[in-house]
Amino acid sequence: MSSRTASIERKTKETQVQIELNLDGTGSHQIRTPIGFLTHMLEQLSRHSLIDLRIEAEGDTHIDGHHTTEDIAIALGKAVADALGDKQGIARYGSATLPMDEARVTCALDLSGRVFFVWEVPLPKAKVGDFDTELAEVFFEGFARGAQCNLHVELHAGENLHHIIEVSFKALARSLRGATELDPRAAHILPSTKGTLTE
């Protein structure tokens, strides 16, 4: 089996992001961003997807966290897409409904090569640590664009904003783990009847 790894560097006038990942890892991670809560969420994403992840990110957080959050998400999604290569043998679909205390979220993912994003997680404008709550949607949308995937996230229950956002990241992690796993019964088969998983 060829290595399913990727290395991405994204530089703009607003941010600088470097990402290395291994889809077939154990969830080890080394993550440094200027937004503490986002760093914590990315650690959860690595641990629960079993994707080895190294992220070094800097950004114009003296303005706000939007550019940094979005560019990390886009680069991470692109790294996943690059590591998947031609996508032969992958499960393609992944979904997870996870609880965290009073909060419960479903994430459904299709590594289709087509971007479609649905966010049904109503959050009031607030801060969790140094993280603006509206940046959760920014992250998930950016990831969907970078990974070229269908991504749906739905909140079923929850009041604590930390719990809602964290379980959303964990549900994405478990969905990603399922979708990227190799199916031994379809080792050299592309999971599409049209013969391609691109737009």
Protein Blocks (a to p, Z undefined) as FASTA:
>chain_A
ZZdddddddddfkbccdddddfklnopacdddfbfklmmmmmmmmmmnopacdddddddf
llmmmlmmmmmmmmmmmmmmmmnmnopoiakiacddddehjbccddddddehpacddddd
dcddddehjacfklmmmmmmmmmmmnopadddddfbdjblklmmmmmmmmmmmmmmmmmp
ccfklmmaccbfklpacZZ
